[in-house]
Amino acid sequence: MRKEVLETLRSVFGSDLQESVQMANFTTMNVGGPADALLIAHSADQLADMIAKVWAMDVPLKVLGSGSNLLISDKGIRGVVIINHAHNIKINTRSQPVTVWAESGALMINLGRQLALRGLSGMEWAATIPGTVGGAVYGNAGAFGRETCSSLVKADVLHRVSGRSDWTCEQLQYSYRASLLKRETEEAVILSATFELSGGDAQKIKADIDSYRERRSRNQPPGASMGSVFRNPPNDKAGRLIEAVGLKGKRIGGAVISPKHANFIINEGGARAKDILDLLVLARESVEKQFNIALIPEIEAIGDWDHLPEFLQTKPASKAVK
Ligand SMILES: Cc1cc2nc3c(=O)[nH]c(=O)nc-3n(C[C@H](O)[C@H](O)[C@H](O)COP(=O)(O)OP(=O)(O)OC[C@H]3O[C@@H](n4cnc5c(N)ncnc54)[C@H](O)[C@@H]3O)c2cc1C
């Protein structure tokens, strides 16, 4: 980052601005080099204010939730990263149906737990997702037969061109593990989201969450990961395909394709982003060669890469208004 730009950021954000911060500390994979500059937002309004200021300076910006779906390069991220800790949750039991409003930095696990405590049903699956509401709305996170768009009513979105407004599910154009914001890399940030729930039996909701947790610990590996790295192709499983080409347990540097679930890559300690990238490329090429199926990544690779294969490149930011 140019010295003058850094000076301007320092003068605008004062002691809130952190410099040259290792992103490995902000990802579940524990991988990622330094971001030039980093801010932490503690409320949706503060997040909106920070974004507006960074956009006004025309400095590249990335907003992160829990970093649970990201591979950040070893060279890190040029520009400003905002870590979203805006985590307020408000349940409106007077509305029909009952709704919950959550700031986008609220953890899905906390949201799921709070709804379960009130005997509210529909988002039990969320209690097992290690990301934020913003990350879930962006990527249409889901599990156990449900996904974010099954319960989402609207999201409060700040768009670089069209400004701040409520977006409906139709406007977000959801598909499997994707939304318009993810597909088109719109310059837009989710500030909060509202979901609708139905009344349920608190004991059954708790039992369902417990069984989801148990299924996860039975089928998925522990350790530092990004969750499933590839989307399941139609009528098949990415994990089955990677296992079938013999890559379970394949190791490069500190990274290994999990012997328990081949769609998970684990950082067993000291893995570099490049090790993980090489495993992703190997898995994709091997599956394509043997089955003629081109796996699509569920995770995103961001930051400053020497060479990023096309299948991991995000489209350039569009200026399209919704
Ligand atoms: C062990 C494990 C299990 C997992 N299981 C599942 C699963 O069952 N189902 C599933 O769907 N996912 C799963 N995941 C992946 C991940 O938890 C989800 O994709 C989650 O929704 C990502 O949220 P996040 O806050 O971590 O987003 P991040 O990883 O921080 O960011 C991901 C992308 O979302 C964007 N983003 C984040 N917040 C905002 C915002 N407020 N506005 C705009 N864009 C934003 C980021 O810029 C980035 O492009 C798993 C991950 C792990 C590590």
The ligand as a MOL file (V3000), in Angstrom:
LIG
                    3D

  0  0  0     0  0            999 V3000
M  V30 BEGIN CTAB
M  V30 COUNTS 53 58 0 0 0
M  V30 BEGIN ATOM
M  V30 1 C -15.5960 -27.1050 10.2040 0
M  V30 2 C -16.4210 -26.3470 9.2200 0
M  V30 3 C -17.6850 -26.8150 8.8590 0
M  V30 4 C -18.4540 -26.1050 7.9380 0
M  V30 5 N -19.6870 -26.5920 7.6200 0
M  V30 6 C -20.4610 -25.8930 6.7420 0
M  V30 7 C -21.7850 -26.3790 6.3990 0
M  V30 8 O -22.2620 -27.3910 6.8880 0
M  V30 9 N -22.5100 -25.6530 5.5130 0
M  V30 10 C -22.0270 -24.5060 4.9530 0
M  V30 11 O -22.7460 -23.8740 4.1780 0
M  V30 12 N -20.8020 -24.0360 5.2650 0
M  V30 13 C -20.0100 -24.6870 6.1440 0
M  V30 14 N -18.7610 -24.2150 6.4540 0
M  V30 15 C -18.2390 -23.0180 5.7570 0
M  V30 16 C -18.5080 -21.6880 6.4630 0
M  V30 17 O -18.6690 -21.8370 7.8530 0
M  V30 18 C -19.7340 -20.9890 5.8870 0
M  V30 19 O -19.5830 -20.8040 4.5090 0
M  V30 20 C -19.9760 -19.6220 6.5370 0
M  V30 21 O -21.2340 -19.1470 6.1220 0
M  V30 22 C -18.9090 -18.5770 6.2250 0
M  V30 23 O -19.1190 -17.4660 7.0860 0
M  V30 24 P -17.9010 -16.5840 7.5830 0
M  V30 25 O -18.4510 -15.5470 8.4840 0
M  V30 26 O -16.8320 -17.4320 8.1560 0
M  V30 27 O -17.4270 -15.9520 6.2060 0
M  V30 28 P -15.9130 -15.6270 5.7930 0
M  V30 29 O -15.1820 -16.9140 5.5910 0
M  V30 30 O -15.3310 -14.6450 6.7270 0
M  V30 31 O -16.1450 -14.9480 4.3780 0
M  V30 32 C -16.5810 -15.7180 3.2780 0
M  V30 33 C -17.0180 -14.7520 2.1800 0
M  V30 34 O -18.1740 -14.0590 2.6520 0
M  V30 35 C -17.9620 -12.6670 2.5500 0
M  V30 36 N -18.6320 -12.0100 3.6630 0
M  V30 37 C -18.5190 -12.3050 4.9800 0
M  V30 38 N -19.2910 -11.4550 5.7010 0
M  V30 39 C -19.8810 -10.6280 4.8030 0
M  V30 40 C -20.7870 -9.5240 4.9280 0
M  V30 41 N -21.2270 -9.1010 6.1170 0
M  V30 42 N -21.1980 -8.9070 3.8010 0
M  V30 43 C -20.7530 -9.3180 2.5810 0
M  V30 44 N -19.9020 -10.3390 2.4010 0
M  V30 45 C -19.4740 -10.9820 3.5120 0
M  V30 46 C -16.4510 -12.4910 2.6540 0
M  V30 47 O -16.0340 -11.2440 2.0970 0
M  V30 48 C -15.9730 -13.6830 1.8620 0
M  V30 49 O -16.0030 -13.3840 0.4710 0
M  V30 50 C -17.9600 -24.8980 7.3740 0
M  V30 51 C -16.6980 -24.4150 7.7450 0
M  V30 52 C -15.9330 -25.1290 8.6610 0
M  V30 53 C -14.5900 -24.5680 9.0500 0
M  V30 END ATOM
M  V30 BEGIN BOND
M  V30 1 1 1 2
M  V30 2 1 2 3
M  V30 3 2 2 52
M  V30 4 2 3 4
M  V30 5 1 4 5
M  V30 6 1 4 50
M  V30 7 2 5 6
M  V30 8 1 6 7
M  V30 9 1 6 13
M  V30 10 2 7 8
M  V30 11 1 7 9
M  V30 12 1 9 10
M  V30 13 2 10 11
M  V30 14 1 10 12
M  V30 15 2 12 13
M  V30 16 1 13 14
M  V30 17 1 14 15
M  V30 18 1 14 50
M  V30 19 1 15 16
M  V30 20 1 16 17
M  V30 21 1 16 18
M  V30 22 1 18 19
M  V30 23 1 18 20
M  V30 24 1 20 21
M  V30 25 1 20 22
M  V30 26 1 22 23
M  V30 27 1 23 24
M  V30 28 2 24 25
M  V30 29 1 24 26
M  V30 30 1 24 27
M  V30 31 1 27 28
M  V30 32 2 28 29
M  V30 33 1 28 30
M  V30 34 1 28 31
M  V30 35 1 31 32
M  V30 36 1 32 33
M  V30 37 1 33 34
M  V30 38 1 33 48
M  V30 39 1 34 35
M  V30 40 1 35 36
M  V30 41 1 35 46
M  V30 42 1 36 37
M  V30 43 1 36 45
M  V30 44 2 37 38
M  V30 45 1 38 39
M  V30 46 1 39 40
M  V30 47 2 39 45
M  V30 48 1 40 41
M  V30 49 2 40 42
M  V30 50 1 42 43
M  V30 51 2 43 44
M  V30 52 1 44 45
M  V30 53 1 46 47
M  V30 54 1 46 48
M  V30 55 1 48 49
M  V30 56 2 50 51
M  V30 57 1 51 52
M  V30 58 1 52 53
M  V30 END BOND
M  V30 END CTAB
M  END
